[in-house]
Amino acid sequence: MLFGMPALIELDNLPACADLCRQLRLSFVELNMNLPDFQPHKLRPDRLKSLADTYGIGYTIHTDENLNPFDFNPAVAQAYQTTLLHTIALALKTGIPVINLHVCPGVYFTLPGQRVYLYEKYKENYLTNVRELRRRCEEAIGSSRLLLCLENTNWTAAPFLYQCVDLLLESPVFALTYDVGHDCGTGGRDGVFIRDRQDRLKHMHLHDAGPNGDHLPLGQGTVDIGDKLCLAANTGCRVVLETKTIGGLKQSVQYLRNQGLL
């Protein structure tokens, strides 16, 4: 298994992330495009390649969590799709193997006793937009081995997202990311969906979770870490140790070393 780290807000820039990655003997940094310094227009392939060579690391990409390419407003959807296509182009030029995506549930109306998601209410319109994104991504990626990995973010709260994910998975350019902490918050329901499709599982966000919160260091919550590591090994996942602090990341690395896995 290849273990990596997320870009951390405590670190000021990519060289600092790359240096910590090397110090911890991890394999890659997941670039987070929620951060201003990691926007597609700021990341130059030559600079990324140079840093990768200097520090002996690789990369994956986490897209902006607000990315919503299915918006009913064509101009808004176009802006998000263009952002994703620019990210795909960057990954192809840099040899980055995985782009991680949240699947946006969109806007909902809160009515007495229920929550109505507009994508559910106007599903045919929504699914038409999903198919169009799938087509454009297939066209952009072509025969490359780049994968767009869909991360579970409590899909069970908006079950129409399962249909969206399956529609995207009809294309070989899409795959799955299993965020084990997010799944803990669903009582394991997203995990059942993913395990039923584990041949498409290619990426994992590994962290602990429980009553004390999410994104905990490994061994500090209630997640069966051994089970998740076994799943990652069996499916060939890259694994991001997705704690949010340097201290938590170091604790997770030590946990893996104690298990003889790193």
Salt bridges, closest charged atoms under 4 A:
ASP19 OD1 - ARG22 NH2 3.26
GLU30 OE1 - HIS203 NE2 2.73
GLU30 OE2 - HIS205 NE2 2.77
ASP46 OD1 - ARG44 NE 3.32
GLU120 OE2 - LYS123 NZ 3.58
GLU132 OE2 - ARG135 NH2 2.76
GLU139 OE2 - ARG135 NH1 3.56
GLU151 OE1 - HIS62 NE2 3.43
GLU151 OE1 - HIS102 NE2 2.93
GLU151 OE2 - HIS182 ND1 3.25
GLU151 OE2 - HIS205 ND1 3.44
ASP166 OD1 - ARG197 NE 2.74
GLU170 OE1 - ARG134 NH1 2.98
ASP179 OD2 - HIS182 ND1 3.42
ASP179 OD2 - HIS205 ND1 3.53
ASP179 OD1 - HIS207 NE2 2.86
ASP214 OD1 - HIS207 ND1 3.02
ASP214 OD2 - HIS215 ND1 3.96
ASP227 OD2 - ARG195 NH2 2.45
ASP227 OD2 - LYS228 NZ 3.36
GLU242 OE1 - HIS205 ND1 3.46
GLU242 OE1 - HIS207 NE2 3.56
GLU242 OE1 - HIS215 NE2 3.49
GLU242 OE2 - LYS244 NZ 3.81
